[in-house]
């Protein structure tokens, strides 16, 4: 059916005048038996059936920090404007046109929506459990099984009149025209069929997207397929669905639905709502006394810069076994570490350590052959990295990070209002390899403030050769090079740290006791840098040392070399066994690793389903996006555990 024929049938269905339709379109519909005597026939309604709207999904999970302090009490979708909350107004408008299956995705203050839902029998409420650490793509992921012919709505949209219809011809995004520059997503160009070819931030004299969107079944199916494939890509954590659509705009066909200025309002702050509807101030005062609101607003203004910043968070995990997803050392620390706990004294607990030297720094100094003035003891390598980036980065600086990478780096970059750029770590024949030339070229182009080199690399297990590391440090004297060595010790390769620190002033090494030494729960690590840098980095460190017991456990670990030599032998044997067995399976490629995990590619195997299958059987693993495919990272446990994992993978593949 052509769009003109659809519009004609819909106009007749709605009892609207058809005098503006051309005679050819009317004749074609009558000849096809879709219209008769000025009415839509049974055949006509059959022809309309593929265009029937199945449902609407309203995203209402967000925190709306720019509406503080009111949003401290109430999610923005439940702000009341002209007699209705914004969400309820949309629910009523949808039901008025016959869209009765309405899904609302909640997160922040979800109980408020549960109370509202009691007024609307049949309203489907879904919880987005990832709303705090991810952007609104996670809400669509939570509701992915409902994506059909679907309206996609935001809880903070307010429509002056009902924009919804029960039949829609094609996928679209509502848009308004602006002849002045505004910082919104603009449809920059269109193909010959009117589909958007480019969606970019910022523009003028064009249409910017705002309000509802409609996805037909083809669009929903493709979006869902792409979203599932890439959901574990670290970039997805921060991605609005609009920007994910823009990323795949050649595969996801959508038109602009032109709206008038007054059709849709999208409110970012309470001030904008009051300007539109002064009566909103009365609604506010129901929740907050006017004086308290004014005072809190003054107190909380300093938080406004962080309104859209997402915090890094790990996946909540209750189980103690089968934890093959967070790279803990599952072989356990030295028993001598546990003896420290058993022999702890009252003084260890009740007194600050105010001695002249830090015993842990002294022990590290002995092992590394470098003075304690180079060693910064901290509560884990993540805090070493955060301290350095907090002091070094300024707003607008660029940090060069690997792709793929641990997403914590980017979260700190965004906290400092800086920008992330990326270099590649690519698969080779048997191992992953740093794209050193690409990294060097990117660094020459952007002159990053910081370059982060994770080696051994997470998640691939790749190791950057010393000569390449030194080249990068030497070629970028204006950049601070952070070498994250969290996985140091799981393989035989290591750097000549003394040489590099004596030769260059722009390099810092970050290490932890969480991985090889198995002390993740006691939170202790250290940085190695030149003495001047240490003095600066100490400005961001607690004036009292990392807790006494943690440091004593770390010292015990360093002194028990015999135990860790055997542990390394056991891990290496388990790793070699697991990689070899995995590579015997059809469609499976496990890469060599210098860490306590293995990175795996699968060909023609549903990796997401495999992850779910392993989880159902008690084993948690981590997925990463590699191009258009999912890859899997598996933390190593003892050989007997890995045998069970291999058997499960074999069973899954055989089915």
Secondary structure, 3 states (H helix, E strand, C coil): CCHHHHHHHHHHHCCCCCCCCCHHHHHHHHHCCCEECCEECHHHHHHHHHHECCEEEEEECCCCHHHCCHHHCCCHHHCEECCEEHHHHHHHHHHHCCCCCEEEEECCCHHHHHHHHCCCCCCEEEECCCCCCCCCHHHHHHCHHHCCCEEEEECCEEECCCCCCCECCCCEEEEEEECCCEEEEEEEEECCCCCEEEEEEEECCEEEEEEEEEECHHHHHHHHHHHHHHCCCHHHHHCCHHHHHHHCCCCCCCEEEECCCCCEEECCCHHHHHHHCCCHHHHHHHHCCHHHHHHHHHHHHHHHHHCCCCCCCCCCCCCCCCECCCCCCCCCCCHHHHHHHHCCCHHHHHCCCCCCCCHHHHHHHHHHCCCHHHEEEECCHHHHHHHHHHHHCCCCCEEEEEECCCCHHHHHHHHCCCEEEEEEEEECCCCEEECHHHHHHHHHHHCCCEEEEECCCCCCCCCCCHHHHHHHHHHCCCCEEEEECCCCCCCCCCCCHHHHHHHCCCEEEEEECCCCCCCHHHCCEEEECCHHHHHHHHHHCCCCCCCHHHHHHHHHHHHCHHHHHHHHHHHHHHHHHHHHHHCCCCCEEECCCCCCEEEEEECCCCHHHHHHHHHHCCCECEEEEECCEEEEEEECCCHHHHHHHHHHHHHHHHC
